[in-house]
């Protein structure tokens, strides 16, 4: 069974304090009992499940929403007490009976949530003791919970301080590591730059050597191509060399030679022989022409 105890004021008696205790089994929608105490007298009443459903229908609200409103109004869950109002009225026919009503306030407009009929208890001291014991037990629970939360807060504070110190160490280590890595990176970068410049210089030197070699080869081939042409123009042919080695005798020399070898019988025969000899070519000359053809 769940129990809620709270302090309330009633609009019919301003300034007077009442203590309201509400107990229920599952939730307020299944019915609940009400104990109201002013410090001397105690009034008790009960609201059934049927009455709760009837009040919800009259309010034209869903049952779950109506139960939540009851919980906010009657139990300690209602933190904003100004949104709810309570009132007491005596029954004219029975002086031991009070009508307890509870309403919701919205901008000075009152919406009745429900009511309960309370009857005076003959032995209020027992109920007052129960109320005091419940208050003390609740206070002890809250104090223990508060101490537990304080311990958790202190523990979390110590952990926070430890984590903060560790973070500072990590930050310092990170900065040292970053500086070391940056220094190494600069050294490696400078070394790579030096290697790149060296390779570029070697590449440039190799390109210059290749270009010089190609230019030298081009000049040599040009000279060699010009030399045979000049030799061809300046040199003599095989026929000219043969003729120079074996010069053809002149006409007068041939005639004198023929006269000495074959003295002509007559002038006509001599003339024919001279013409025939003039038409002949040396054998070496004819062989050369054959090879050329």
C-alpha positions in Angstrom: 0.0 0.0 0.0 1.3 3.4 -0.9 0.9 6.4 1.3 1.2 10.2 0.7 1.3 12.8 3.4 1.2 16.5 2.7 0.3 19.8 4.3 -2.6 21.8 2.9 -4.7 24.9 3.5 -8.4 25.2 3.0 -10.0 28.3 1.5 -12.8 28.3 4.1 -10.3 28.7 6.9 -7.4 30.8 5.7 -4.2 30.4 7.7 -5.2 27.1 9.3 -3.0 24.1 8.5 -4.3 20.6 7.8 -2.5 17.4 7.2 -3.8 15.2 4.4 -2.9 11.6 4.2 -4.0 9.6 1.1 -3.5 5.8 0.8 -4.2 3.5 -2.2 -3.5 0.0 -3.4 -2.6 0.2 -7.1 -3.3 3.7 -8.2 -5.8 6.4 -7.3 -8.1 5.2 -10.0 -8.8 2.0 -8.1 -10.0 3.9 -5.1 -8.3 5.6 -2.2 -8.8 6.6 1.5 -8.4 10.1 2.9 -7.4 11.1 6.4 -7.5 14.8 7.4 -6.0 16.1 10.6 -5.9 19.5 12.2 -3.5 18.4 15.0 -6.4 17.6 17.4 -9.1 15.9 15.5 -9.0 13.4 12.6 -11.6 12.9 9.9 -11.6 9.9 7.6 -13.3 9.0 4.4 -13.1 6.8 1.3 -13.5 7.3 -2.5 -14.4 4.2 -4.4 -13.4 3.2 -8.0 -16.9 3.8 -9.2 -16.9 7.4 -7.8 -13.6 8.1 -9.5 -15.0 6.9 -12.9 -18.2 9.0 -12.3 -16.1 12.1 -11.6 -14.1 11.6 -14.7 -17.2 11.3 -16.8 -18.6 14.4 -15.3 -15.4 16.3 -16.1 -15.5 14.8 -19.6 -11.9 13.7 -19.2 -10.2 10.4 -20.0 -9.8 8.2 -16.9 -5.9 8.2 -17.1 -5.8 12.0 -17.4 -8.2 12.4 -14.5 -6.2 10.0 -12.3 -3.0 12.0 -13.1 -4.9 15.2 -12.0 -5.9 13.5 -8.8 -2.3 12.4 -8.1 -1.1 16.0 -8.6 -3.8 17.4 -6.4 -3.9 14.9 -3.4 -0.4 13.4 -3.2 3.0 14.8 -2.6 3.5 14.7 -6.4 1.7 18.0 -6.7 4.5 20.5 -6.4 2.6 23.5 -7.7 0.0 23.7 -4.9 -1.3 27.1 -6.2 -2.9 25.3 -9.1 -5.2 23.3 -6.7 -7.7 24.5 -4.1 -9.2 22.6 -1.1 -12.3 23.4 0.9 -14.2 22.0 3.9 -17.8 22.4 4.8 -19.8 20.9 7.7 -22.9 18.8 7.2 -25.9 20.6 8.8 -27.5 17.3 9.7 -24.4 15.7 11.3 -21.8 17.8 13.1 -19.3 14.9 12.9 -19.4 14.9 9.1 -17.4 17.1 6.8 -17.5 17.5 3.0 -14.0 17.7 1.6 -13.7 19.0 -2.0 -10.7 19.6 -4.2 -10.6 21.7 -7.3 -8.2 22.8 -10.1 -7.5 26.5 -10.6 -6.8 27.9 -14.0 -6.6 31.7 -14.2 -9.1 32.3 -11.4 -11.4 29.6 -12.8 -12.2 26.7 -10.6 -12.8 23.2 -12.0 -14.1 20.7 -9.4 -12.1 17.4 -9.5 -14.0 15.6 -6.8 -15.1 15.4 -3.2 -15.2 13.0 -0.3 -17.4 12.7 2.8 -15.2 12.5 6.0 -16.3 11.3 9.4 -14.8 12.1 12.8 -12.6 9.3 14.3 -13.2 8.6 18.0 -9.5 7.9 18.8 -7.6 10.5 16.8 -4.4 10.0 18.9 -3.6 6.7 17.1 -4.0 8.3 13.7 -1.9 11.3 14.8 0.8 8.9 15.9 0.7 7.2 12.6 0.9 10.6 10.8 3.9 11.5 13.0 5.6 8.2 12.5 5.0 8.4 8.7 6.5 11.8 8.7 9.5 10.7 10.7 10.0 7.7 8.5 9.7 9.7 5.4 12.1 12.3 6.8 14.6 9.5 7.6 14.3 8.1 4.1 14.9 11.5 2.6 17.8 12.2 4.9 19.4 8.8 4.1 18.8 9.5 0.4 20.3 13.0 0.8 23.3 11.5 2.5 23.7 8.9 -0.2 23.4 11.7 -2.8 26.0 13.8 -1.0 28.3 10.8 -0.9 27.8 10.2 -4.6 28.4 13.9 -5.2 31.6 13.9 -3.2 32.8 10.7 -5.0 31.9 12.3 -8.4 33.7 15.4 -7.3 36.9 13.4 -6.5 36.6 11.6 -9.8 36.1 14.8 -11.6 39.3 16.3 -9.9 41.2 13.1 -10.8 40.0 13.2 -14.3 40.9 16.9 -14.6 44.4 16.2 -13.4 44.8 13.3 -15.8 43.5 15.4 -18.6 46.0 18.1 -17.8 48.8 15.5 -17.9 47.5 14.1 -21.2 47.4 17.6 -22.7 50.9 18.3 -21.6 52.1 14.9 -23.0 50.2 15.6 -26.2 51.9 19.0 -26.6 55.3 17.5 -26.0 54.6 14.7 -28.5 53.3 17.1 -31.1 56.4 19.3 -30.7 58.6 16.2 -31.0 56.7 15.0 -34.1 56.8 18.4 -35.6 60.6 18.6 -35.1 61.1 15.2 -36.7 58.8 16.1 -39.5 60.8 19.2 -40.2 64.0 17.3 -40.3 62.6 14.6 -42.6 61.0 17.3 -44.8 64.3 19.2 -45.1 66.1 15.9 -45.9 63.6 15.1 -48.6 63.8 18.5 -50.1 67.7 18.2 -50.2 67.3 14.8 -51.9 64.8 16.3 -54.4 67.1 19.2 -55.2 70.1 16.8 -55.7 68.0 14.6 -58.0 66.8 17.6 -59.9 70.4 18.7 -60.4 71.5 15.2 -61.5 68.6 15.1 -63.9 69.4 18.5 -65.3 73.1 17.5 -65.7 72.1 14.2 -67.4 69.8 16.1 -69.8 72.5 18.5 -70.7 74.9 15.6 -71.3 72.4 13.9 -73.5 71.7 17.1 -75.5 75.5 17.7 -75.9 76.0 14.1 -77.1 73.1 14.4 -79.5 74.4 17.7 -80.8 78.0 16.2 -81.2 76.6 13.2 -83.1 74.6 15.5 -85.4 77.7 17.6 -86.2 79.7 14.4 -87.0 77.0 12.9 -89.2 76.8 16.2 -91.1 80.5 16.2 -91.7 80.5 12.6 -92.9 77.6 13.2 -95.2 79.4 16.1 -96.8 82.8 14.4 -97.3 81.7 11.6 -99.8 79.9 14.2 -102.0 83.1 16.3 -102.1 85.2 13.3 -103.0 82.7 12.3 -105.8 82.9 15.8 -107.3 86.6 16.1 -107.0 87.6 12.5 -108.1 87.7 11.1 -111.6 85.8 8.1 -113.0 87.3 4.7 -113.8 87.2 5.4 -117.5 89.1 8.7 -117.0 91.7 6.9 -114.9 92.1 4.1 -117.4 92.4 6.6 -120.2 94.9 8.6 -118.2 96.9 5.4 -117.6 96.5 4.3 -121.2 96.2 7.4 -123.2 94.7 7.0 -126.7 97.3 7.8 -129.4 96.7 10.7 -131.6 95.7 10.3 -135.3 99.1 11.2 -136.7 100.8 8.8 -134.3 98.4 6.0 -135.3 99.1 6.7 -139.0 102.8 6.6 -138.6 102.5 3.4 -136.6 100.5 1.8 -139.3 102.8 2.9 -142.0 105.7 1.4 -140.2 104.0 -1.9 -139.6 102.0 -2.3 -142.8 103.2 -0.1 -145.5 100.1 0.7 -147.6 99.8 -0.8 -151.1 98.1 2.3 -152.2 96.6 5.4 -150.8 93.0 4.2 -150.6 94.0 1.1 -148.6 96.0 3.3 -146.2 93.1 5.6 -145.7 90.7 2.8 -144.9 93.2 1.3 -142.5 93.5 4.5 -140.7 89.8 4.9 -140.4 89.4 1.4 -139.1 92.1 2.0 -136.5 90.5 5.2 -135.5 87.2 3.4 -134.8 88.8 0.8 -132.5 89.0 1.2 -128.7 91.5 -0.2 -126.4 90.6 -3.6 -124.9 90.9 -2.4 -121.3 88.5 0.4 -122.2 86.0 -1.9 -123.7 86.1 -4.2 -120.6 85.5 -1.3 -118.3 82.4 -0.3 -120.3 81.1 -3.9 -120.1 81.4 -3.9 -116.3 79.7 -0.5 -116.1 76.8 -1.8 -118.3 
